[in-house]
Amino acid sequence: MRKHITNMGKRKMRSLPKIMLHEHLDCSLRPRTMLELWESLGFEKAKIAFPADVLETWRRAGSESGTDRRRSRAQAAASYQKFLVGFASQSLANYVGAIVDHVLPLMQTPANLTRITEERIDDAIADGIVGMELRFAPQLHTWGGLSLEQVMDAVVAGTRTSPFPIKLTLCALRHENGDMARKIADLCVKYQRHVGVFDLAADEKANPGLLKWWLKAALYVKMLAPKTHVTIHLWETDEPTDLDIALLRGFEGLLNEATARAAKLGDSADADAIWSVAEQVVEELYPGMSHIHTDADSGSLRIGHGFRGNRQGNRLLEVCPTSNVVTGQVASFADHPVDRLHREGKRVTVNTDGTLFTEVQLSDEYRKLQEHFGWTAADFLKVNLTALEGSSFSQREKARLRAVLKRAYGRP
C-alpha cells in the first residue's frame, strides 16, 4: 500500500529515517556553541565584528540564572545566526568570509573539533538521520598548529559514539595544488576505516572542471583504498562543458590503466611508486580521455550539487536545494530544478550542504519539497534509497538501512 505524506508537521517529518551524503562540518555548527567558543577565544578577535545586540544579550545572560539565562542565550544565538545568514547571503565572497572569519577560528583545537563533530551527530539523530557522510577539509584546521593527523584524530573521536553509520569525506580544494592533494589523499588511505570519500571542493568559478592534479590524487586513492568513493563539486555555478563530460567518462578508463600498470610493479610497490603511476597515466592520457571511456553514463564519479544543465547521465547527484538559494545559484526554492531532475529519472539525493547558513535541517528540506512540488512517501523513499546505494557504507549497513527505509516510507 502506498503511503502519502500530506501536510506533515515538522515533528513527524523529523521522525522519518533519512540518509545524508552532502554535509559540510564547518557549515553546521550550533550558533550557541559558536558564541560560547568565541567568548573563550575573545569576541574582539573576530575579523567581522559581532553585532552589538548579540553581544549585549549574550553578556546579559551571564548575570542571569535559570529560565532567564536560557532564554537570553537562545535569543543571542538566534540573532547571531540571523546575522551570519544575512551577511553570507549577500555574495559568495561574504559566504566564504563568514566561514573563514567566524567559523574556522573555532575549529583549531582537538577539543573543539571533537565537540563540534559530536554536536552535529546529535543534531542529526534528532532530525531522523540514520546514515551520514560528513565532509571537511583537514588542512583548514591546522592554522593553530595542529598536524593533519591530529585534526583527523579529533574528528574521528567525535564520530565514535554515533549510533548510525557515518563516514568522513575529505576535501581537496580547487585553489590549492597537487602537493596538498597528495597529503589529503594519504589521509584517505591512512584513515580508510573512517573515510569513505575523497572530494574536490571550493570555488568552481575560479578553478573550473576536473583539475589534472586532482585526477592524479583520485586515482592514487582508488588504487590504495579501492572502497573509497570519489566525488567532485561540479556544475553548481556553471553548466558542464564537453571537456567536463569527457573527463568524467574517462575516469574509469584511467583507473583501469593505472591499476594495470601498478600491478606490474608487484606487491613491493610503495605509495610513492603508486603516485608515480597515477602521474604517468594522467600526463599521458589526459588529453585524449574522451577516447578511453568505458560507458558514457557509468556514473563512476558522484557529483556534488550538479544541478545545472541536463547532462548528468547516470551519475549520482548530491543536490542541496536551499543552499543553492542561499548562495544565489537559483532565485527561489520553487525555481530549483531538483524536482525536474528527479522526475526525469536522474539519480537525485537531497542534502542540506550545511545547517548554519541555510537554517534548515534535512527534514526542513523535505517539507519544502512536499510544499513546492508535492513529493510523497514514494519520492522520499526513492531519493533515500538512491543515497543509500551510492553511499560509502558497508554492504551489511546498506542492507539493514534499506529495510529501515522501506518500513518507514512503504513500497511505492
N, C-alpha and C positions, 0 to 999 in steps of 0.2 A: 504493500500500500504506500502510495506517495505521500510524503509529509509536506506540508506547506508552512512557511514561516511568514505569517501575515501580521504586520504591525506589532512585531515582537518587542517587548520592552528591553531596556538595557540589561537588566538583571538576567533575563532568560538568554539573551544573546551572548552574554559573557559566560554563561554556563556551558555553552556548546564547545566541544573539543575542536581545536584549531592547530594547524601546522604553520609555522612562520619560517621563511627562508631568508628574508632580506631585512635585517635589523642592525643598525649601527650602534654599538655600545656607547660611543661618545655623543650620540644624539638622543639618548634615552635616560638621562639622569633625572632623578626626582628634584624638582626645584627647591624643596625644603632641604634636602641633603646638600645641595649646592650652597645654599645660604649658610648652613652650619659649617661647611668646609671653608667657605670664604671668610667667615668670621674668624676661624682659626688662622687662616693664611694672612688676613688683613684686607678688608674691603678696599682700602686706598690703593692696593697694588693692582687692581683691575685696570687694564688699559682703556676699557669702555666703562665710563663712570656709572655707578649704580644710581637709579632714581632715588631722589631724596625721600619720597614717601615710603619706598620699600625699606630703606634703612631705618627710618623713623619707627615704622610699625614693628620691624624685627627687634630693634633695640628696646622698644617699649615692653615687648613681651618678656624681656629679661627681668623686669621688675614686677611682673605679674605671676600668678600661680593658677593652678587648676584649669578650669574651663576657659577663663580669660586668656591665659597663656597659650593654650592650644588654639584658640580662636585667632589670636593675633598672629601666631606663627603661620597658620593656614592662610590668613589674609595676605601676609607678606609674601608667602610662596606663590600664591595665585597672581599677585600683582607683578612679581618678578618674572614669572613665566610669560605673562601678557607683554611685558616689556621686551623680553628676548624674542618672542614671536613677532612682535611689531617691527623690531629692528631687523631681524633676519629676513623678513618677507619683503623688505624694500628693494633688495637686489641680491644676486648670487654672491657678490663680494661681501655684503653685510652678513649673509648666511655663514660664509666661511669665517668671517671675522668674529662672529659670535662664538663659534666653536673654538677658534684659536685663542681668543682673549678671555672667554668666560668659562669654557668647559675644560679644555686641555690642561690649564694650570692646576686643576683639581685632581688630575689623573696621573700624577708623577711620583706616587709613593705606593709601595706594596699594599699597605693597609687600605688606602683609598680605592685602589683598583679592585681589591677583593670585595670591599663593601659595595661598591657601585655594581659589580657583577652580581653579587648576591641579591641586591635590591631589584635589579632588572628581572632576575629569575622569579623573585617573589611576586612582582607585578604581573609577570606572565602567568603564573599559577592562578592569580586572582582573575585573570582575563580568560581562563579556559584553555590556554595553550598547552598542548601535550607533546610537542616536539619543536625544537627551535635550532636554527643556525644563527649564531651571534657573531657579527663581524667587527673587526677593528684593525688598525694599522699599528703594530707594536712599536715601530720607530717613532711614533708621535708621543710616546710615553717615556722617552729616555732623556728628556730635557733636564730633568733634575738629577741625572747621574746614574739612573738605573741602566743595567745592561738589558739587551733584548731578552735574554733568558730570564732575568729577574721579572721583567714585565710579564712574560708568558707564565711563569710560576704563580704570580699573583692572580692573574685572571683564571688560570686553571683551578687554583684554590677556591675561587668564588663559584665555580661550577660544580664542585664535588658533592654538595648536598642537594643538587637538583633532582626532583622526583621524576622528571621526564628526560628523554634523550636530548642531549644538547651537544652540538658540535661547533667548534670555532671556525670562523672564516678569517684568514689573514690576507690583508690587502697590500699589494704593491701600489704605489701612487704614480700617476701619469707624469708628474713634473719631476720625478726622481730619475734614476738611471739603472743600468744593468747591475751595478755593484750592489746597490741596496736591494734590488730584486733577488739577487743571489742569496743575500742574507735572510730575506723573508722566506725564500724557497727552502733554505736549510732549516729554518724553524718548522716549516710544514713537515719536513721529513723527520726531524728530531722529535716533534710532538705529535706525530701522526695518530697516536691513540686518541688525542683530544681534538686535533684539527681535521676538519672534513673537507675544507675548501680553500683553494688558492685563487685570489681575485685581483683584478686590476680596477682601481677606483680613482676618483678625483676628477679634475676639470677636463671633460671631454672636448670642450670647445677649443681650449688652448693646445691640447695634445691629443688629436682625434685618432680613432681607429685602433687596430690591433698593433701595438708597438712591437718592433722587432726584438728589442731586448726582453720584453715581457714574454714573447713567444718562446724564447730560449729558456727562460725560467720555468714556464709552464711545462715544457717538455721534460725538463730536468725533474720537476716534482712528480710528474706522472711516471717517469721511469723508476724513480727510487721509492715512491709511495703510490703504487698503482690505484689504490682505492680512493685516493684524494680526488675530489671533483675540481673542475676548473670553471670559474665564472668570470665575467667581464662586464663592467658598467659600460653600456653601449646603447646608442640610439635613444638617449634621453633628451639630448639637445639638438641632434641632427638626425635626419633620415639616413639609412645605410647607403654606403657607396658601393660601386661594383667591386672595389678593392676589398672593402669590409667583407662582402659576401664571399669573394674568392678565398680570403684568408680563413674565414670560418669553415668553408668547405674543405680547405686544405689541411686543417689541423690534424685530423685523424691520419691522413696520409703522412704528414711529417712525423707524427708519433710512431707510426709503424716503421718508417725508415730509421728513425733514431733508435728504436728498440732493437731492430735487427742489427744495426751497427754495434750497439752496446753489447749485444750477446756475443759478438765475435771477440770481445775483449776478455771474456771469461769471468769467472766469479771473483777474481782478484782485483777487478777494476774498482778504484776508489771514487769518491764523489767528484774529485777534480777531473778524472777521466770521463765520467758521465757528463759533466758540464761541458767538456770539450766536444763531446759528440753532439750535444744539443746545439752548441755554437756552430759546428761544421754543417749540420743539416740545415739549419735556418739560413746561414750565409749562402749555401749552395742552391737551395731550393726556393727560398722566399720569393724571388722574382717570378717564378713560374708555378706558384702554388695552385693556381686555378686549373692546372693540368693534372694534378695528382689527387684530387678529391675522390673519395670512395662513394659518397652519397650526398647529393646536394642538400637534403633535408635530414641528415643524420642527427643533428642536434647535439653534437658532442660537447659543445660549449654552452653553458647556461648564460642567459643574458640578464644583467641587472637593469631593471626598468624596461628598456627595449620596446617601448610602445609606439614609436614613430614609424610611419610607413606601413607597408604590408608585405614585407619580405622576410618575415621571421622564420618561415618554413616550419620545421618540427622542433625548433629549439624551445626549451623551457624558458618562460618569461617571468621574471620576478617583478611584478607590477606593484607600484606604490602610488595609488591614485591621489590621496590627499597631499602627499609630499610633492607631487608634480604640480599641484595647485599652489602650494606654499612657495615653491621656488619659481613660480611664474612660467612653467612649461605649458600649462593649459589654463584657460581663463576661469574655469569653474569645474566642480566635480561632474556636473551634468554634461560638460563638454569632453570629458575624458573618454578615450576610445576603448577603455577596458571592456565594456560590455560588447562592443562590436567584435573585438578580438576573441572574446570568449564565445560568442555566438558563431563565429567563423570556424571554430574548432581549434584555435591556437592553444598551445599548452600554457594557459594562464594560471599564475598563482597570485594571491593577494597578500600584501605585506604593508607594514607601516613606514618602513625606512628608519624611523626614529620617533619616539613619543614626545620629546621635549618641544620641538618646534612645530610639529603637526598638531599637537594637543589631541591626539587620538590614540586609543588602544586598537587592537585588531578587531575587537567586537564593534567598535565605532565605525571602522571601515565597512564592516558587514552591514551595519544598519543603513549606511549611506547607499550601499549597493542595492539594498532592499527598497529604500525610499525612491531613488532616482531611476532604477532600472527594473524593479520588480523581481529581483532574484528570490528564488525559493530554495528549499532544502536541497533540491536536486542540483542547483547551481553551486551551492556551498560545498556539497559533497564532492562534486567534480573537481573544484579547484583545490580542495584539501587532498584528495587522492592524487591529483597531479603533483602537488607539492611533496607528498609523501614518497611517491615513486621516484621523483627526481632528487630527493634529499640524499645526504651522505650517511644516513643512519644505516645500521646493520640490517640484514635481511630478516633477522629474528625480530628486531624492533619494528620493522615495517609491517610484518605480518600481524603483530599484536595491535599496532595502531590502526591498521586497516579495519580490523574487526571493531575497534572502538568507534571509529568514524561512521561505519555503516550502521551500527546500532543507534547512534545518536541522530543521524540525518535520514536514515531509511534508504532503501534502494529506489532510484528513480524509475 
